Amino acid sequence: MTLPGIQRNDKLRGSNILVAALSASRILGTGRGYLIYGTAWKKDETEKLVSAAIHIGFRFIDTACQPKHYNEAGVGDGWVIAAKDMGLSRADLFIQTKFTSYGGQDPNNVPYDKDASIEDQVRQSLMMSLRNLKTTYIDSFVLHSPYRRMEDTMTAWRVLESFVDDGKIRQLGISNCYDLKVFSKLYKESRIKPAVLQNRFYADSNFDVELREFCAEVGVGYQSFWTLTASRKALKTEEIKQIATSKNLTPQTLMYAFMMTLGHTPLSGTTSQVHMAEDVAIMERIQGGETIFTEDEMKEISTILEIPDKVM
């Protein structure tokens, strides 16, 4: 189904695979790259934008139980509306949300008892997420950031593990974790290992070179946010524009294709339905098995972005 005003560009579609016709599980089954629709900062527009993203072809949605930055209930309303319109089931979608500790919350709008123990805060947050998202399970539940004390991080993690045991959560992850020692310790000490690490992809963290190498070694999926914002200058260069044009891409979709080719999963938080359609089109090309870049082109793009060449 195409929303009013959206024209799917066949020139951008390099395969016979239409992502809009696939479920999240089938996309995962290909072992090829895909994008997640990010919902931070969407406020009252969240329901409309999530519905639009699903109509256009997104099947993976990221949110958080953090009213300060996310409208989690709007995500729930948005996916329900889109699913009804399109004849989709809950199982066709992949919903990822997060537990945000008190330090990351607006003290005037905390979705759990701020005076409760960490264990109870995690439990209350998950129950709120299930209600907000109108679902009986969460595909991916992410600890929004490590605590300052590793002991507290592991306390929260043990509660999350119990919800995996109960079937309320399908997989676990962590975000905003830029210290390899912290992440590797979490991985070592956890009973249920993190399936994903979601971080800003930017120069301040050295583009997570060592973390991404560790993730590749142990089979943890790397999700990137701020993927375009952090590389605005590089994406405006003539070199990037020329490569993008030669591939029938925009500089923005080139960046997403670059990340997916590296084996990573970028988040797209666009509010433009035109850009949503462009994002879905590059997903379709990747899902169809098209090789977008040569090895030399990947190295050239990495050099322009100033990503260290230790991990490629």
C-alpha positions in Angstrom: 0.0 0.0 0.0 1.3 3.5 -0.9 0.3 6.5 1.1 -1.1 9.5 -0.8 1.6 11.7 -2.3 4.2 8.9 -2.3 5.5 7.6 -5.6 7.7 4.5 -5.3 10.7 5.0 -7.6 11.3 1.9 -9.6 14.7 3.2 -10.7 15.7 3.0 -7.0 14.5 -0.5 -6.7 17.3 -2.8 -7.8 15.5 -6.2 -7.2 12.2 -7.9 -7.2 12.1 -7.9 -3.4 9.6 -5.5 -2.0 10.3 -4.9 1.6 6.7 -3.8 2.1 5.6 -7.3 1.2 7.9 -8.9 3.8 7.5 -9.5 7.5 10.3 -8.6 9.9 11.1 -12.3 10.4 11.6 -12.9 6.6 13.8 -9.8 6.4 15.9 -11.2 9.3 15.9 -14.6 7.5 17.8 -13.2 4.5 20.8 -12.3 6.7 21.0 -9.1 4.7 20.9 -5.5 5.9 17.8 -3.5 6.8 16.9 -0.2 8.5 15.1 0.6 11.7 12.7 3.5 12.0 13.7 5.6 15.0 11.0 7.5 16.9 12.9 9.9 19.2 11.7 13.5 19.2 8.5 12.8 17.2 6.2 13.9 20.1 2.6 14.2 19.0 3.5 13.3 15.4 4.7 9.8 16.5 1.5 7.9 15.7 1.2 9.4 12.2 4.9 8.9 11.4 5.1 5.4 12.6 2.0 4.5 10.6 3.5 6.1 7.5 6.8 4.4 7.9 5.1 1.0 8.2 2.8 1.7 5.2 5.9 2.6 3.1 7.8 -0.5 4.1 9.6 -0.2 7.5 9.1 -3.3 9.6 11.5 -2.5 12.5 10.6 0.2 14.9 12.7 1.7 17.8 11.4 3.6 20.8 11.9 3.9 24.5 9.9 4.2 27.7 11.3 7.7 28.2 8.6 10.4 27.9 11.4 13.0 27.8 12.4 12.0 24.3 9.9 9.4 23.1 6.1 9.0 22.7 6.0 5.3 23.3 2.2 5.2 23.3 2.1 6.9 19.9 4.3 4.1 18.6 1.7 1.6 19.8 -1.2 3.5 18.2 0.8 3.9 15.0 1.6 0.3 14.4 -1.9 -0.9 15.3 -3.4 1.5 12.8 -1.0 0.5 10.0 -1.4 -3.2 10.7 -5.2 -2.9 10.5 -4.9 -1.0 7.2 -2.5 -3.4 5.7 -3.7 -6.7 7.1 -0.5 -7.2 9.1 -0.2 -9.0 12.4 2.0 -8.2 15.4 4.4 -10.9 14.3 5.1 -9.1 11.0 6.7 -6.3 12.9 9.8 -6.0 15.1 9.4 -3.6 18.0 12.4 -2.5 20.1 12.1 -0.4 23.2 14.3 0.6 26.1 14.5 0.9 29.9 15.8 4.3 30.8 17.2 4.8 34.3 16.1 7.7 36.5 19.1 9.8 35.5 17.9 9.8 31.9 14.3 10.7 32.7 12.4 14.0 33.1 12.0 14.1 36.9 8.5 15.5 36.3 7.4 12.7 34.1 9.0 9.4 35.2 7.2 6.2 33.9 7.8 4.3 37.1 8.3 4.9 40.8 11.5 6.9 41.1 12.0 5.7 44.7 11.6 2.0 43.9 14.6 -0.4 43.7 16.3 -0.8 40.3 14.6 -4.2 40.0 11.2 -2.8 40.5 11.9 0.2 38.2 12.8 -2.2 35.4 9.7 -4.3 36.0 7.4 -1.3 36.1 9.0 0.2 32.9 8.5 -3.1 31.0 4.9 -3.3 32.1 4.3 0.3 31.0 6.0 -0.5 27.6 3.7 -3.5 27.1 0.7 -1.3 27.7 1.9 1.6 25.6 2.9 -0.6 22.7 -0.3 -2.7 22.8 1.6 -6.0 22.8 2.2 -9.0 24.9 5.9 -9.2 24.1 8.8 -7.0 23.1 11.1 -8.2 20.3 14.1 -6.4 21.6 14.5 -4.7 25.0 17.4 -2.4 25.4 19.1 -1.0 28.5 19.3 2.7 27.5 22.7 3.1 28.9 25.0 1.4 31.5 24.8 2.6 35.1 27.8 4.3 36.6 28.4 1.2 38.7 28.7 -2.1 37.0 26.9 -3.7 39.9 23.8 -1.7 39.1 24.0 -2.5 35.4 24.1 -6.2 36.2 21.2 -5.8 38.7 19.1 -4.3 35.9 20.3 -6.9 33.4 19.3 -9.9 35.7 15.7 -8.6 35.8 15.7 -8.3 32.0 17.0 -11.9 31.7 14.1 -13.1 33.8 11.6 -11.5 31.4 13.3 -13.3 28.5 12.7 -16.5 30.5 9.0 -15.5 30.9 8.6 -14.9 27.1 7.8 -11.2 27.5 11.1 -10.2 25.8 12.7 -12.0 22.8 16.2 -10.5 23.0 18.2 -8.0 25.0 20.6 -5.2 24.1 22.3 -2.1 25.4 22.8 1.4 24.0 25.0 4.4 24.7 27.8 2.0 25.8 31.1 3.3 24.4 33.6 1.6 26.7 34.8 -1.7 25.5 35.7 -2.8 29.0 32.2 -2.2 30.2 30.5 -3.9 27.2 32.9 -6.9 27.3 32.3 -7.3 31.0 28.5 -7.2 30.5 28.9 -9.8 27.8 31.1 -12.0 29.9 28.9 -11.8 33.1 25.5 -12.0 31.5 23.6 -15.3 31.3 21.6 -14.1 28.3 24.0 -12.2 26.1 23.3 -8.9 24.6 22.0 -9.4 21.0 22.5 -5.7 20.0 24.6 -2.7 20.8 23.1 0.6 19.7 25.4 3.6 19.7 25.9 7.0 18.1 28.2 6.5 15.1 30.5 9.4 15.3 34.1 10.6 15.5 34.0 11.4 19.3 33.9 7.6 20.0 36.4 6.8 17.2 33.4 5.4 15.3 33.4 2.5 17.8 36.1 0.7 15.9 37.1 -1.6 18.7 33.5 -2.1 19.9 32.4 -3.0 16.4 35.3 -5.4 16.1 34.3 -7.1 19.3 30.6 -7.3 18.2 31.7 -9.0 15.0 33.8 -11.5 16.9 31.0 -12.5 19.3 28.0 -12.1 17.0 26.4 -9.0 18.5 24.4 -6.8 16.1 25.6 -3.2 15.9 22.9 -0.6 15.5 23.9 3.0 14.7 22.0 6.2 15.4 23.1 9.8 14.5 24.4 8.1 11.4 23.7 11.0 9.1 23.9 13.9 11.6 27.5 13.1 12.6 28.7 12.9 9.0 26.9 15.9 7.5 30.1 17.6 6.3 31.5 14.4 4.7 28.1 13.7 3.0 28.3 17.2 1.3 31.6 16.5 -0.4 31.8 16.2 -4.1 33.4 12.8 -3.8 30.4 11.4 -1.9 27.9 13.1 -4.2 29.6 11.6 -7.3 29.6 8.1 -5.8 26.0 8.4 -4.7 24.9 9.6 -8.2 26.8 6.7 -9.9 24.8 4.3 -7.6 21.5 6.0 -8.1 21.5 7.0 -4.4 21.4 10.2 -2.4 24.3 10.9 -0.1 22.0 10.0 2.8 21.0 6.6 1.4 24.6 6.0 0.3 25.5 6.3 4.0 22.8 3.8 5.0 24.0 1.4 2.2 27.6 1.8 3.5 26.6 0.9 7.0 24.5 -2.1 5.9 27.3 -3.3 3.7 29.5 -3.2 6.8 27.0 -5.5 8.4 25.5 -2.9 10.7 21.9 -1.7 11.2 21.3 2.0 10.9 18.3 3.9 12.4 16.5 6.4 10.2 14.4 9.0 12.0 13.2 10.9 9.0 9.9 12.7 9.2 9.7 13.0 5.4 7.6 10.4 3.6 9.8 10.9 0.5 12.9 10.1 2.4 11.1 7.1 4.0 10.5 5.8 0.5 14.1 6.4 -0.5 15.2 4.5 2.6 13.0 1.6 1.9 14.2 1.5 -1.7 17.8 1.0 -0.7 16.7 -1.7 1.8 15.0 -3.4 -1.1 18.2 -3.4 -3.1 20.2 -4.8 -0.2 17.6 -7.4 0.6 17.6 -8.4 -3.1 21.2 -9.3 -2.8 22.6 -6.4 -4.9 26.3 -5.5 -4.2 26.2 -1.7 -4.0 29.9 -0.9 -3.6 33.1 -2.5 -4.6 35.8 -3.0 -1.9 37.7 0.0 -3.2 34.6 2.1 -3.0 34.0 1.0 0.6 37.6 2.1 1.5 37.1 5.4 -0.3 33.9 6.2 1.6 35.5 5.2 4.9 38.4 7.5 4.2 36.1 10.4 3.3 34.2 9.8 6.5 37.6 9.7 8.4 36.8 6.3 9.9 40.0 4.6 11.1 40.8 1.6 8.9 41.4 -0.9 11.7 38.0 -2.4 11.1 36.3 -2.6 7.7 
